[in-house]
Amino acid sequence: MAGLEVVAAVLIRDGRALACRRAPHTSGAGTWEFPGGKVEPGETPQEALAREIREELGIDVSVGALVDRSEVPVGDRVIDLACYLADPVGPLPTTSTDHDELRWVPLADLGELTWSAPDLPAVRRLVLRARHPEADWVIDVGAMPPAPDPSRDAHAARLTELSDGYARAVDDLRAGVRAAYAAGLDEHRIAAAARLSLADVRALLG
């Protein structure tokens, strides 16, 4: 699937984040999202975000730390969405070219809105941070990289190797479960044969 690099701004004031509802004339009308848009050729993500917010909300922002970057399949393409903290330079936004409602929502309550799929990973992080302030939730893109440590680097490399193997094993198991189901085996027999719970079988079939 073709990928699309997109950036979005997480504006926070007094414990509330700015959520924007897609207008009827836009794709995904009625869903909520953080404001932003596509990264154009030759732009850094931060430059693209500042431009998009200026065009969309009519304000200037100072782009801060990365909150979340996730790739989410949407239709026939993958949306590569990076969400950054952003501070308005001047007045707060009151209108948008792409949205019919701007709402400042308590961080802990963000999950109550119907969000666009690409924004959900960032929403989960923000809600986690609001409910568990001790959580390590923001990636500081300006932080110094850790000093080289051969022992720790070896452990990290091993974890990467194990994770790759685990992902392949899960993919193979999912394919096997679906093939068995298509061949006529019911969920209970699949669960017994694969030594899985019914919930796991149903998740793999979903």
Buried (B, 14 or more C-beta within 10 A) or exposed (E): EEEBBBBBBBBBEEEBBBBBBBBEEBEBEEBBBBBBBEBEEEBEBBBBBBBBBEEBBEBBBEBBBBBBBBBBEBEEEBBBBBBBBBEBEEEEBEEBEBBBEBEBBEBBEBBEBEBBBBBBBBBBBBBBBBEEEEEEBBEEEEEEEEEEEEEEEEEEEEEEEEEEEEEEEEEEBBEBBEEBBEEEBEBEEBBEEBEBEEEBBBEBBE
